[in-house]
Every structure is written in C-alpha cells, then in structure tokens.
Amino acid sequence: MTAIASRSLARPKTFIVVAALAWIAAYRLLVPVSEAVVAALPVARESHLGSALQFFLYDTPKVLLLLTGVVFVMGLVNSYFTPERTRALLAGRVGVLGNAMAASLGVVTPFCSCSAVPLFIGFVQAGVPLGITFSFLIAAPMVNEVALALLLALFGWKIALLYLALGLAVAIVSGWTIGRLRMERHLEDWVRNLPRAHAIGATESMPLAERVGAGLAAVREIVGRVWPYVIAGIAIGAAIHGYVPEDFMAGLMGREAWWSVPAAVLIGVPMYANAAGIIPIVEALLAKGAALGTVLAFMMSVIALSLPEIVILRKVLKPRLIAVFAGVVATGILVVGYVFNAVL
C-alpha cells in the first residue's frame, strides 16, 4: 500500500467522500471529452468509423469507472462475508426456501465460477444439500453485484430488476430440480468421502479503515484482472454499434426469429467472459434492435454456463451430474428468453 493510501485510510470517511466526489466529476466529463476527442480526429462523426470510435472512447472509461465504483462498494460489503460464514448460513437448509436463500446469498457474496471447486468442497463438508449448493453456484456468477450495477447504470432499474428476478428464478428452480433428482452418488468419490467439517459463524468486527482497505484491494484484484476483457468487449460492441446495420441484427436476434434464443445460448456457452466484459456487447446488441429476451439468454449463458466453468466442475462432479446441471440451467435460460421475447 502506498504512503498516500496509508494516510487516506487513517481518515477513511474523508477518503470515501473525496473519492466519491472525484468519481462523480470524472463521470460527468465522459460525454464532452469523448465527443471532443472524436471531433479532433480526421474522421467524420456521422461515419461508421466515427460512430464506433465515439462508442469506444465513451464506453471504455464509463464502464471502467462504474466497475471501479461498484467493486469498491461491494468490497466494503463483502468484508462482512467469508466462505466460512456463507457455509454456516446455508448448512442444514432444506426445501425451496433453502434454494432461495442460497441464490440470494450468491448475489451479494464475492465468488465467481473460478471459486467453484473450493466452494463446492467446502459446502459438501459443511453438510449443505446438493441442490442448495447448486442454487448458490449458479447465482454467484450470473446475478453478481457487478452485473446488476452495470445494468442499472446503463439500462435503468427496470432491466436491472428484470435480470435480478430472472437470474434468481433460474438459480432457485435449477437447484431445486437437481436436489429433487437425488444425484449425490454422482459426486466424485473423493468428494463424497471427505470428512464433515463444522461451519464456523460470524467473523470478528473490522474497523472502517480495514473495510476501506478491503475495498481498495478488491479494486486492485478484480479491475486489474478483468480490464482486458472489458476493453475487448467494448471493442466488439463498438464494431457492432458502428458497422452492423439495424435491420441485420433485428433479423438475426429479433423476437420474430424462433431459433434466435437457442442460437444465442449455443454461441454464449463456449465463450469465456465476465459481466463487465459482456455488458458492452449487450448494450450494442440492444441498440441495434436485438430482442431483450434473446440478449438476456446470451448474457446468462456466457456468465452462468460457460465451458471453462464446466471444465472446472469436472474435478468434483461425474459426467452425468454435469450434464444434468448444464441441461437444467440451459432449459431455464431458454424459457427466460422465449417468455420475455413473447411479452416485451
């Protein structure tokens, strides 16, 4: 930690206020600065290239600013949660209320698909039922705080709330279904034979300065890891925004094309991206006339059903359970896509 950061954390409330004011000032400058940069370039603003450049120059700092702010705030919130506390909250829960609680915890806890194996092992050792474990593991990457905050900032509260409701529904129903199938025997043998561990409860209280430090550490860790994906996603979104005709995208991913939802899921599963990287692409697709249900299905499949996550889970699950997991989640995503294409 630098000397400046150390002095700032000696007065954590002052640091938070100053950082918030600086963030707001930077955010308000995004539009005029991006337009001024494009105007200074030897490119017509109304051209395909000018439109793409403006999108890229505006969205890159915007998404990175939003990501930094969200990660810092959630770093403060997440300082109240640990894997041990999460296991303690879920151990012994049964029924659909247990699935709902697990999915809700997945939204506010700082775990992604990369944490799948150690979390899965810890939950099994703590006696968390299999279906409830899956509800948590589906919700944690798919309905995470970064996705919700970016959706709220970019598209408004209605789409953010819609995504939250849909993601929780998929996680709850998928976990409940897997639990009803009684597939514990399809865990890898070494996982089923692990000794049971007692989940521990609340952690000690932490002063505000340490929580601010946790927020800054989360920014360094998460933003430092995902910024290349963010820029790649914005570059793809800029190309779509500047060069793809609206009629083409509306025909390819519009609500009239019945095959667009399964195609979006099939395209999304092999991809590896996080919410921060995929949302700029979602933004560009919607602006070009793609149907909301199709775009949400694409986003959900990328975040919650990615091929890398399935490969990681193979360490603890036998192939049949992996197939059931993928099939149940994919079915839920397809239903979401078709329903919202039909009603919106």
Secondary structure, DSSP 8 states (H G I E B T S, - for coil): --HHHHHHHHSHHHHHHHHHHHHHHHHHTHHHHHHHHHHHSSS-TTSHHHHHHHHHHHHHHHHHHHHHHHHHHHHHHHTT--HHHHHHHHTT--HHHHHHHHHHHHHHS---GGGHHHHHHHHHHTT--HHHHHHHHHHHHHT-HHHHHHHHHHH-HHHHHHHHHHHHHHHHHHHHHHHHTT-GGGB-HHHHTS-------------HHHHHHHHHHHIIIIIHHHHHHHHHHHHHHHHHHHHS-HHHHHHHHSTT-TTHHHHHHHHHTT----HHHHHHHHHHHHHTT--HHHHHHHHHHHHHS-HHHHHHHTTTB-HHHHHHHHHHHHHHHHHHHHHHHHH-
